[in-house]
Amino acid sequence: QVQLVESGGALVQPGGSLRLSCAASGFAFSIYGIGWYRQAPGTERELVASISSTGDNTNYADSVKGRFTIARDNTKKTAYLQMNSLKPDDTAVYYCKASTLNRNYWGRGTQVTVSS
């Protein structure tokens, strides 16, 4: 059974940090690119960061560059999103997506709330 399970979301104060995890099972994780997306209420889902299957290439949305870091550990079938210097605008449900050329898998998301 294919699963992507996000975890690590929480309520955090502005300026704080969180590390999200995305644990995969039921498919060949190491050949899939991984993207972290987020969706705030009333907005479209947006790509925050992505990483290639080998981890050699990463990309970030301008809004998170220098604050967020995406990583993966193929031996653990897990991807991560380290989020530092969090802002209220980062509040959203965060999703991970595993992609190849012809297949995509989504997790169910984890809530991140940045508020004092």
C-alpha positions in Angstrom: 0.0 0.0 0.0 1.4 3.4 -1.1 1.7 5.9 1.7 3.2 9.3 2.3 2.8 10.5 5.8 3.7 14.0 6.9 4.5 14.9 10.5 6.1 17.7 12.5 3.5 20.4 12.1 2.7 22.5 15.1 1.9 25.9 16.5 5.1 28.0 16.7 5.9 31.6 17.4 7.2 34.0 14.7 10.9 33.5 14.4 10.7 29.9 15.5 11.7 26.7 13.7 10.1 23.4 12.8 11.2 20.3 10.9 8.6 18.5 8.9 9.1 14.9 7.9 7.5 12.9 5.1 7.7 9.1 5.5 7.1 6.9 2.5 6.2 3.3 2.1 4.9 1.0 -0.6 6.8 2.4 -3.5 10.4 2.9 -4.7 11.0 6.2 -2.9 14.6 6.6 -4.1 13.6 7.1 -7.8 11.0 9.8 -7.0 11.5 13.5 -6.8 10.0 15.1 -3.7 8.1 18.4 -3.4 6.9 20.1 -0.4 3.7 22.2 -1.0 1.6 24.3 1.2 -1.9 25.6 1.1 -3.4 28.4 3.2 -7.2 28.8 3.5 -8.6 30.5 0.4 -5.4 30.1 -1.6 -4.1 27.7 -4.2 -1.6 25.0 -3.2 1.9 26.3 -4.0 5.3 24.6 -4.3 7.6 25.5 -1.5 10.7 23.4 -2.2 11.7 20.4 -4.3 14.5 17.9 -4.3 15.6 15.4 -7.0 15.6 11.7 -6.5 19.3 11.6 -5.6 19.2 14.8 -3.5 21.7 16.5 -5.8 19.3 19.3 -7.0 17.0 21.5 -4.9 14.8 24.4 -5.6 12.9 26.9 -3.5 10.1 29.4 -3.8 11.4 32.9 -3.5 9.3 33.4 -0.3 11.3 30.7 1.6 14.8 31.0 0.1 17.4 31.3 2.9 14.9 30.1 5.5 13.8 26.6 4.5 15.9 23.6 3.6 14.7 20.5 1.9 16.6 17.2 2.4 16.0 13.5 2.0 17.3 10.2 3.3 16.7 7.5 0.8 17.8 4.8 3.3 15.0 5.8 5.6 12.6 6.6 2.8 12.0 10.0 4.4 12.1 13.6 3.2 12.4 16.6 5.4 11.7 20.3 5.4 13.6 22.4 7.9 11.9 25.7 8.4 13.6 28.5 10.2 12.7 32.1 10.9 9.1 31.3 10.5 6.6 34.1 9.7 2.8 34.3 10.1 2.6 34.1 6.3 4.0 30.6 6.5 0.8 29.4 8.2 -0.6 26.6 6.0 -1.2 22.9 5.6 2.1 21.4 4.3 2.0 18.5 1.9 4.6 16.3 0.4 4.4 14.9 -3.1 6.4 12.1 -4.7 6.8 12.3 -8.4 8.1 10.5 -11.4 7.4 11.3 -15.1 4.1 9.4 -15.0 3.1 9.0 -11.4 2.4 11.2 -8.4 1.6 10.4 -4.8 0.4 12.9 -2.2 0.4 12.9 1.6 -2.5 14.2 3.6 -0.7 17.1 5.0 0.4 18.5 8.4 -0.7 21.9 9.8 1.8 24.6 10.5 0.6 27.6 12.4 2.9 30.6 13.1 1.3 32.9 15.6 2.2 34.7 18.8 
